[in-house]
Amino acid sequence: MEWKTIPALSNQAIHLVERIFEENHDITIFSDNIAQPLSAQVASLDLARKTLILRVFCPAGNIEDYLPNGLISFDLEKNSRDDSPLLLCFEKLQATHERIYSSLFEIRCTLADTLLITVKPGGVRVPFLLGMSASVTLDVYTDSLTINARLCNLSLGGCRLQVPLEKSMPLTIHQQIPNIHIQFPNGESFRAKGSIRNMRPFGSGRYMAVGIRFIDLDRETRQRLLYFITESEAELARRMGMENRRVGISPLYLTTSHARKSVNSSNKRNMLPPMAHAIKEVARQQHIILHYLKNERPFPEDILYDGADSLLHLVESDRHQFLYTLRYIGDEVTWVRHSVRVAALLGDILLPQPGLIGDAREAVAGILLHAMGKPLLVNEQLPTLDTNLRSSQKERLKHHVRALRQQLHRVGWHPGPVLSCIIDDINERLDGSGYPAGKAGEALSKLVRTASVIKIVDTLTHARNGRPALSPLDAYRWVYGNKGYDRQCLNRYVRRYGLYPIGSLVKYSGGFLAWVMRLDREGSPDQVRVVKNLAFLDSKLDTILADKDIQQIGKLEAVVDPANFQL
């Protein structure tokens, strides 16, 4: 089949890129050789010469590593108020660079004729732009795990998907996908088997770009796929405003009455306070580190320590605000929320202690890395970590330390003694009942004993595997009665955070729920953010009360689980 419209479409694509660049957008330069991407800004765009100039700050000065063989690849993310962000990938454009000042560079990119649409051996690859969309369902494990995604482009050879970062945990390069179901707005769809040929973080947001190759296509499925590609190419040309194209919208993109409009969660994140953005970035980095470990790519040491440094800097800059802001990671997947909270509180406890402050950076990094062991074990027998686990699955998870150690060995990264101590010993217990080595007593350092108390309190105060969350008081009682934990470390924890920790949700006798923002010397809340009146469940409040004004909402009753009130 002849694709005569491609040159015209490609020329029109350059004008489309100009329109996108004129609106709010983020540009992220990436390289297969380096884990940390670079943020860039458009300095100029010359349509006549098809030249784009990017301005980028590269702290390490190694800009050549981002332009292998004189080629640059970058993602463009454009946020929309009403829909999911538009994510475009520009791959292997010819580029040269010039140092402007110190670590500031300008990169001159040549916009090829195949800027958005390329013709490959498998046929044309059509990008989904200008509101074009198709939903994708991946059956990762037959009858046990399904992931939803969005279609970024489509060709006879395969497709690229936009997968939420938190959903990408079970995916690895070369993995076979038994069923890929792509559905268009009018309800038409097709199914195929596939293999993941590449995946990487998409832009600077919370998505993974997953490239899939279709396999074992029969003739009927191939013909149906060709129809979808032809219709999509024609629809893209129509939306670009090209002449001599059909006037009407493609039947594929006529929305059915039951179709639901997607919610742009990125807009909710944009409303977060600045410190919450920083903490959310540490959570995002956890997914990135796991991706590199699972796919046996060079270990992203810079990203790990950047997360540790961020948490320590935040707690030093404004401790009360930091502890309060930690509540914003409550919507993260369990293993990420747990790791970031424990790392943050460990840093908060270590910094005031002269004997331990020197180990704070390594210890916090150790907590962040320790969390990777369990998601590394996810497979068809253990498809998720967030449901009620069977006994055999819980037993499997006890091997997470060994799994992490093996993976670190495969990627050739060897942590230092403090970080290693956290990874190896945080699940050990004073009475020898822990794992993986059954260490006991003096074999466990003060640092490990401190971290273990923080970890178990966080575990107990959050619901898990069908067990409801305990109040801080009940959690303290449980830990105090367990011989595996250091009571001195527990007492220090209780004195520092009290019965109503900053960032916890509390209920008052007047029927109001409020977030604790600050404590007085006795450990009682003296500043709260009131968010709900239980007499009016559908309404929301946002009122800060302090000191005596708190009496307006009644007497303090208890710490409650935010999940029970959809908060």
matplotlib code that plots the C-alpha trace (Angstrom):
import matplotlib.pyplot as plt

x = [0.0, 1.3, 1.2, 1.1, 0.1, 3.2, 5.4, 2.5, 1.6, 5.2, 5.4, 2.2, 3.6, 6.3, 3.5, 1.8, 5.0, 5.2, 1.6, 2.6, 5.7, 3.8, 1.7, 2.7, 5.0, 7.9, 10.8, 13.0, 16.2, 16.9, 19.7, 20.0, 23.4, 22.4, 19.6, 19.1, 17.3, 17.8, 15.1, 15.3, 13.6, 12.9, 15.2, 14.0, 12.2, 12.9, 10.2, 11.8, 15.1, 13.4, 15.6, 14.9, 17.2, 17.0, 18.7, 19.7, 21.5, 23.8, 25.4, 27.9, 28.9, 28.7, 26.3, 27.9, 26.5, 23.0, 23.9, 25.3, 26.5, 25.3, 21.6, 19.2, 16.0, 13.6, 10.1, 7.6, 4.8, 1.9, -0.6, -4.3, -6.9, -9.5, -7.6, -4.5, -1.2, -0.1, 3.2, 5.4, 8.7, 11.2, 13.8, 17.3, 17.1, 20.4, 21.9, 24.9, 25.7, 27.5, 28.5, 27.1, 28.4, 29.9, 27.1, 24.7, 24.4, 22.4, 21.5, 20.6, 18.2, 17.3, 13.6, 13.4, 10.6, 9.7, 9.2, 6.0, 5.2, 7.7, 7.6, 9.4, 9.7, 6.5, 4.6, 3.6, 3.7, 0.9, 1.1, -2.1, -2.3, -4.9, -7.3, -7.0, -7.1, -7.5, -7.6, -5.4, -5.7, -2.7, -3.3, 0.1, -0.5, -3.4, -6.4, -4.5, -3.3, -4.5, -3.1, -4.8, -2.8, -3.1, -2.0, 0.8, 1.4, 0.4, 2.0, 1.8, 4.9, 3.6, 2.8, 4.0, 2.0, 1.7, 1.6, 1.1, 4.4, 2.8, 1.2, 4.4, 6.0, 5.3, 6.6, 10.1, 11.8, 11.4, 8.4, 5.7, 2.2, -0.5, -3.2, -3.2, -6.6, -6.8, -10.2, -11.1, -13.7, -16.5, -16.0, -14.2, -11.2, -8.7, -6.6, -3.0, -0.1, 3.0, 6.5, 7.9, 10.9, 11.8, 10.6, 11.8, 10.5, 8.3, 9.2, 9.5, 6.0, 4.6, 4.4, 6.5, 6.9, 6.5, 7.2, 5.5, 6.1, 3.0, 3.7, 1.8, -0.7, -2.9, -4.0, -7.4, -6.0, -3.3, -5.9, -8.0, -4.9, -4.1, -7.7, -7.1, -3.8, -5.3, -8.2, -6.0, -3.6, -6.5, -8.0, -4.7, -4.5, -8.0, -7.3, -4.1, -6.3, -4.9, -6.6, -8.0, -8.9, -12.3, -14.5, -16.1, -14.5, -13.4, -16.0, -13.3, -13.3, -17.0, -17.4, -20.0, -22.5, -21.0, -17.4, -16.1, -13.9, -10.5, -9.5, -6.2, -4.6, -1.6, -3.6, -4.3, -0.6, 0.0, -2.1, 0.2, 2.3, 6.0, 7.3, 4.8, 6.1, 9.6, 8.4, 6.3, 9.4, 11.3, 8.3, 8.5, 12.2, 11.5, 9.7, 12.6, 15.2, 13.1, 12.8, 16.6, 17.0, 14.4, 15.8, 19.4, 20.5, 23.4, 22.4, 21.1, 23.2, 22.7, 18.9, 19.1, 21.2, 19.3, 16.2, 18.0, 19.5, 16.1, 14.4, 17.2, 17.2, 13.4, 13.4, 16.2, 14.5, 11.1, 10.6, 6.9, 5.9, 7.8, 6.1, 2.7, 3.4, 4.3, 0.6, 0.5, 2.1, -0.9, -2.1, 1.1, 1.3, 2.0, 5.7, 6.5, 4.5, 6.1, 9.7, 9.5, 7.8, 10.2, 13.2, 11.9, 11.3, 14.6, 16.3, 14.3, 15.3, 19.0, 19.8, 19.6, 21.8, 25.5, 26.5, 24.3, 24.1, 27.1, 25.3, 22.0, 22.5, 23.6, 20.8, 18.1, 19.3, 19.3, 15.7, 14.8, 16.7, 15.6, 12.0, 13.0, 13.3, 9.6, 8.5, 11.5, 9.7, 6.4, 5.6, 2.7, 2.6, 2.8, 1.1, 0.6, 1.7, -1.5, -4.0, -4.6, -1.7, -1.8, 0.6, 2.8, 3.0, 4.0, 6.7, 8.0, 8.3, 10.7, 13.3, 13.2, 16.6, 18.3, 16.4, 17.7, 21.2, 21.3, 19.9, 22.5, 25.2, 23.9, 24.0, 27.5, 26.7, 28.1, 26.7, 28.9, 28.8, 26.1, 23.7, 24.4, 23.6, 20.2, 19.4, 20.6, 19.5, 16.3, 14.1, 16.2, 14.9, 16.6, 15.2, 16.5, 13.0, 13.7, 15.2, 17.1, 20.0, 18.3, 20.7, 20.0, 21.0, 24.4, 24.7, 22.2, 23.5, 21.8, 21.1, 19.3, 17.3, 16.1, 15.2, 13.3, 11.1, 10.2, 9.5, 7.2, 5.2, 4.6, 3.5, 1.1, -0.5, -1.5, -3.9, -2.3, -3.4, -6.8, -5.5, -6.9, -4.7, -3.8, -3.8, -0.4, -1.1, -2.1, 0.9, 3.3, 1.7, 2.2, 5.9, 6.5, 5.2, 7.3, 10.8, 12.1, 12.3, 14.5, 12.3, 14.8, 14.4, 10.6, 10.6, 12.7, 10.2, 7.2, 8.7, 9.5, 6.1, 3.6, 0.1, -1.1, 1.7, 2.0, 0.3, -2.2, -5.9, -7.8, -11.5, -13.1, -16.3, -18.1, -18.0, -15.1, -12.0, -8.7, -5.1, -2.6, -0.2, 1.6, 1.9, 2.3, 4.8, 2.4, 2.0, -1.5, -2.5, -2.3, -2.8, -5.0, -6.5, -10.2, -11.2, -14.6, -17.8, -19.1, -22.7, -22.2, -20.2, -20.3, -18.9, -15.3, -13.8, -10.4, -10.0, -6.9, -7.6, -5.0, -4.7, -8.1, -10.0, -9.7, -12.3, -14.9, -14.9, -15.1, -12.7, -10.0, -11.2, -8.8, -6.5, -8.4, -7.5, -7.9, -8.8, -12.0, -13.1, -11.7, -9.1]
y = [0.0, 3.5, 6.1, 9.3, 11.6, 11.1, 13.9, 16.4, 15.2, 15.6, 19.1, 19.9, 18.2, 20.9, 23.6, 21.4, 21.3, 25.1, 25.3, 22.9, 24.8, 28.0, 26.6, 25.4, 22.4, 20.5, 19.1, 16.3, 15.1, 11.5, 9.1, 5.3, 5.8, 8.0, 7.5, 11.2, 13.1, 16.8, 19.5, 21.9, 25.0, 26.2, 29.0, 29.4, 27.6, 28.4, 26.8, 27.8, 26.1, 23.4, 24.1, 23.9, 25.4, 24.0, 25.6, 23.2, 23.3, 20.2, 20.3, 17.6, 19.2, 15.8, 17.0, 14.8, 11.7, 13.0, 13.3, 9.9, 9.9, 13.5, 12.5, 13.8, 12.3, 14.2, 14.0, 16.8, 16.9, 19.3, 19.4, 19.8, 21.0, 18.5, 15.5, 13.4, 15.1, 15.0, 13.1, 13.2, 11.5, 13.0, 10.3, 10.6, 14.1, 15.4, 17.8, 19.9, 21.7, 24.8, 25.8, 29.2, 29.5, 26.9, 24.2, 26.0, 24.7, 25.3, 22.4, 22.9, 20.2, 19.5, 18.8, 15.9, 15.3, 12.3, 14.4, 12.8, 10.2, 7.6, 4.9, 1.7, -1.8, -2.7, 0.2, 3.7, 4.6, 6.9, 9.1, 9.8, 13.6, 16.4, 14.5, 11.2, 8.4, 4.7, 2.7, -0.3, -3.2, -5.5, -8.9, -9.2, -12.5, -14.6, -14.3, -12.5, -9.1, -6.5, -3.0, -0.1, 2.2, 4.8, 4.4, 6.8, 5.4, 2.4, 0.5, -3.0, -3.9, -2.8, 0.2, 2.5, 2.8, 5.4, 3.3, 5.0, 4.7, 3.0, 0.3, -0.5, -2.4, -5.9, -5.1, -5.9, -5.7, -8.9, -9.9, -11.7, -10.2, -12.9, -10.4, -6.8, -5.3, -1.9, -0.2, 2.9, 5.5, 4.0, 0.6, -1.2, -3.1, -5.8, -8.2, -9.5, -11.0, -9.0, -8.7, -5.7, -4.6, -1.4, 0.7, 3.8, 6.7, 9.0, 12.7, 14.0, 12.9, 9.7, 7.6, 4.8, 4.6, 1.0, -0.2, -3.4, -5.7, -7.6, -11.3, -14.2, -12.0, -14.1, -12.7, -11.5, -9.6, -8.1, -6.8, -5.4, -3.7, -2.2, -0.8, 0.9, 2.4, 3.7, 5.3, 6.8, 8.3, 9.8, 11.2, 12.7, 14.4, 15.8, 17.1, 18.8, 20.7, 19.3, 19.9, 17.2, 15.0, 13.7, 16.2, 13.8, 12.4, 8.7, 6.3, 5.0, 8.3, 8.8, 8.5, 6.1, 7.3, 5.2, 6.4, 8.2, 11.2, 10.7, 12.6, 14.5, 13.6, 15.7, 18.8, 17.7, 17.3, 20.8, 22.1, 20.6, 22.9, 23.1, 20.8, 18.2, 18.3, 17.6, 14.6, 13.3, 13.5, 11.2, 8.8, 9.0, 8.3, 5.0, 3.7, 4.8, 3.0, -0.2, 0.0, 0.2, -2.7, -5.0, -4.4, -4.9, -1.5, 0.5, 1.3, 4.9, 5.8, 9.5, 9.2, 7.2, 9.7, 12.6, 11.2, 10.8, 14.3, 15.8, 14.3, 15.4, 18.9, 19.2, 18.1, 20.6, 23.5, 23.3, 20.2, 20.8, 21.6, 18.6, 16.2, 17.6, 17.4, 13.7, 13.1, 13.9, 10.5, 8.7, 8.0, 6.3, 2.5, 0.8, -0.1, 3.5, 5.2, 3.0, 3.5, 7.3, 7.8, 5.5, 7.1, 10.6, 9.8, 8.1, 11.2, 13.3, 11.2, 10.8, 14.5, 15.7, 12.8, 13.6, 9.9, 9.0, 12.2, 11.1, 8.0, 9.8, 10.1, 6.4, 5.2, 7.1, 5.9, 2.4, 2.6, 3.8, 1.0, -1.7, -1.3, -2.6, -6.2, -7.0, -5.6, -7.4, -10.7, -9.9, -12.6, -14.7, -16.4, -13.1, -10.6, -7.8, -6.6, -4.7, -7.4, -10.0, -12.4, -16.1, -17.8, -19.1, -15.5, -14.1, -16.7, -15.9, -12.2, -13.1, -13.7, -10.0, -9.2, -11.9, -10.9, -7.3, -8.4, -10.6, -7.9, -5.4, -7.9, -8.4, -4.6, -4.4, -2.0, -2.5, -0.4, 0.8, -0.6, 1.6, 1.2, -2.6, -2.8, -1.2, -3.6, -6.7, -6.2, -4.0, -7.1, -8.8, -8.7, -8.4, -11.8, -13.6, -14.0, -11.9, -12.7, -13.3, -14.4, -14.6, -12.1, -11.0, -8.7, -6.9, -8.1, -5.3, -1.7, 1.2, 2.6, -0.6, -0.8, 2.8, 2.2, -1.1, 0.8, 3.5, 0.8, -1.3, 1.7, 2.9, -0.7, -1.0, 2.5, 1.7, -1.0, -3.9, -7.4, -7.1, -5.8, -2.4, 0.4, 0.8, 4.1, 5.4, 4.5, 1.0, 0.6, 1.8, -0.7, -3.5, -2.7, -2.2, -5.7, -7.3, -8.4, -8.0, -4.2, -1.8, -0.1, 2.8, 3.5, 3.3, 5.7, 8.2, 7.8, 8.4, 11.5, 12.9, 12.3, 11.8, 10.3, 12.6, 12.8, 15.8, 14.8, 12.4, 12.7, 13.3, 13.3, 15.9, 15.4, 18.0, 15.6, 17.2, 15.7, 17.6, 17.1, 17.8, 20.6, 21.4, 20.2, 22.1, 21.2, 18.6, 16.8, 18.0, 19.6, 23.4, 23.9, 21.8, 21.9, 21.1, 19.1, 17.5, 17.7, 14.2, 15.6, 16.5, 13.7, 15.1, 18.5, 19.5, 22.0, 23.7, 25.8, 26.2, 26.6, 27.3, 27.5, 28.2, 28.3, 24.5, 24.3, 25.3, 21.8, 20.0, 17.8, 15.7, 12.1, 9.9, 9.4, 7.9, 6.2, 8.6, 5.7, 5.2, 8.7, 8.8, 11.3]
z = [0.0, -0.9, 1.8, -0.4, 2.4, 4.5, 3.2, 3.4, 6.9, 8.0, 6.8, 8.5, 11.6, 11.9, 12.2, 14.8, 16.8, 16.7, 18.1, 20.9, 21.7, 22.0, 24.9, 28.3, 28.0, 29.6, 27.6, 29.0, 27.2, 27.8, 27.0, 27.2, 28.8, 31.7, 34.3, 35.1, 32.3, 31.6, 31.5, 28.6, 27.3, 23.7, 22.8, 19.3, 16.5, 12.8, 10.6, 7.3, 8.2, 10.2, 13.2, 16.9, 19.5, 23.0, 26.0, 28.7, 32.0, 32.5, 36.0, 35.2, 31.9, 30.1, 27.5, 24.8, 26.7, 25.8, 22.1, 21.1, 17.5, 17.2, 17.8, 20.4, 21.8, 24.0, 25.4, 25.2, 27.8, 27.4, 30.3, 29.5, 32.0, 30.9, 29.7, 30.3, 29.4, 25.8, 25.6, 22.5, 21.9, 19.4, 18.7, 17.2, 15.7, 14.2, 16.7, 17.5, 20.8, 22.0, 25.5, 26.4, 29.9, 32.3, 32.5, 30.2, 26.7, 23.5, 21.3, 17.7, 16.4, 12.8, 12.5, 10.0, 7.6, 9.6, 12.7, 13.9, 11.3, 10.2, 7.6, 8.9, 7.5, 9.2, 7.6, 8.8, 12.5, 13.3, 16.5, 18.4, 18.7, 18.8, 21.0, 19.2, 21.8, 22.2, 25.4, 26.0, 28.4, 29.0, 30.5, 32.1, 33.7, 32.5, 34.8, 37.5, 36.5, 34.1, 33.4, 31.7, 29.4, 26.6, 23.0, 21.9, 18.4, 16.2, 13.4, 11.9, 13.8, 17.2, 19.4, 22.1, 25.3, 28.0, 31.3, 34.7, 36.6, 39.6, 37.3, 35.4, 38.3, 36.9, 33.4, 32.1, 28.8, 26.6, 28.7, 26.8, 27.0, 26.4, 25.5, 24.3, 23.8, 22.0, 21.9, 19.9, 21.0, 18.9, 20.6, 17.8, 18.9, 18.3, 20.3, 19.8, 21.6, 22.2, 23.5, 25.4, 23.3, 25.3, 28.2, 29.9, 32.0, 29.9, 30.3, 33.8, 34.9, 36.2, 33.1, 31.5, 27.8, 26.8, 23.3, 22.3, 19.3, 18.0, 17.6, 16.0, 14.1, 11.9, 8.5, 9.7, 12.7, 10.5, 8.0, 10.8, 12.3, 8.8, 8.7, 12.1, 11.0, 7.7, 9.5, 12.2, 9.6, 7.8, 11.0, 12.0, 8.6, 9.1, 12.5, 11.2, 8.8, 5.6, 2.3, -0.1, 2.8, 3.7, 5.6, 8.1, 11.2, 11.0, 12.4, 14.8, 16.6, 17.1, 20.9, 22.2, 24.8, 27.5, 27.0, 30.0, 30.0, 31.6, 34.6, 34.5, 37.8, 36.9, 37.5, 41.0, 41.5, 40.2, 43.0, 45.7, 47.9, 46.8, 49.6, 48.6, 45.0, 46.3, 48.3, 45.4, 43.3, 45.7, 45.4, 41.6, 41.8, 43.7, 40.6, 38.3, 40.5, 40.5, 36.7, 36.3, 38.7, 37.2, 33.7, 34.8, 33.6, 35.3, 38.8, 39.1, 42.2, 41.6, 41.7, 44.9, 46.8, 45.3, 47.0, 50.3, 50.1, 49.3, 52.3, 54.6, 53.2, 53.6, 57.2, 58.0, 56.2, 58.0, 60.2, 61.1, 57.5, 56.3, 58.7, 57.8, 54.1, 54.3, 54.3, 50.6, 49.7, 51.2, 47.6, 46.6, 46.2, 49.5, 49.0, 47.9, 50.6, 53.2, 52.1, 51.7, 55.1, 56.9, 55.2, 56.1, 59.7, 60.1, 58.8, 61.2, 64.1, 63.2, 62.5, 66.1, 67.4, 67.2, 67.3, 64.3, 62.2, 60.2, 59.0, 58.1, 54.3, 53.9, 56.2, 54.5, 51.1, 52.6, 53.5, 50.0, 48.4, 50.9, 49.6, 46.1, 47.2, 47.4, 44.1, 42.5, 43.5, 41.7, 39.1, 38.0, 41.4, 43.2, 40.8, 43.2, 46.7, 47.5, 48.1, 50.9, 50.4, 50.9, 53.3, 50.4, 49.0, 52.4, 52.7, 49.3, 50.3, 53.1, 50.4, 49.3, 50.9, 48.9, 45.7, 46.1, 46.8, 43.8, 41.5, 42.8, 42.1, 38.5, 37.8, 39.4, 42.2, 45.7, 48.6, 51.5, 55.0, 56.5, 53.6, 53.5, 57.2, 56.7, 53.8, 55.5, 59.1, 59.3, 59.3, 62.1, 65.7, 69.1, 70.1, 67.0, 65.5, 62.4, 59.0, 56.8, 59.1, 62.6, 64.1, 67.7, 70.5, 70.1, 66.5, 65.7, 65.7, 67.3, 63.8, 62.8, 66.1, 65.5, 61.9, 62.8, 65.3, 62.7, 60.2, 62.4, 63.7, 60.1, 59.1, 62.1, 61.7, 58.0, 56.9, 55.2, 54.0, 55.5, 58.8, 59.9, 60.8, 64.5, 66.3, 67.3, 70.9, 70.1, 67.8, 70.5, 72.9, 70.4, 69.8, 73.6, 74.2, 71.5, 72.6, 69.1, 69.3, 71.4, 74.0, 74.4, 70.6, 71.0, 73.9, 71.8, 68.9, 71.2, 72.7, 69.3, 67.6, 70.4, 70.4, 67.7, 65.2, 62.8, 59.5, 61.1, 60.7, 64.0, 64.9, 67.2, 69.2, 67.1, 64.2, 62.4, 60.8, 60.7, 59.8, 62.6, 61.5, 64.7, 68.3, 71.6, 74.3, 75.8, 72.4, 71.7, 68.3, 68.5, 64.8, 62.5, 59.0, 59.2, 56.1, 56.7, 58.8, 59.2, 59.3, 55.6, 54.0, 50.5, 51.4, 51.9, 54.2, 54.2, 57.4, 59.5, 63.2, 65.9, 69.7, 71.4, 68.1, 67.9, 70.8, 68.2, 66.8, 70.1, 72.1, 70.5, 70.4, 68.3, 65.4, 62.5, 59.2, 56.2, 54.0, 55.9, 54.9, 51.3, 52.4]

ax = plt.figure().add_subplot(projection="3d")
ax.plot(x, y, z, "-o")
ax.set_aspect("equal")
plt.show()
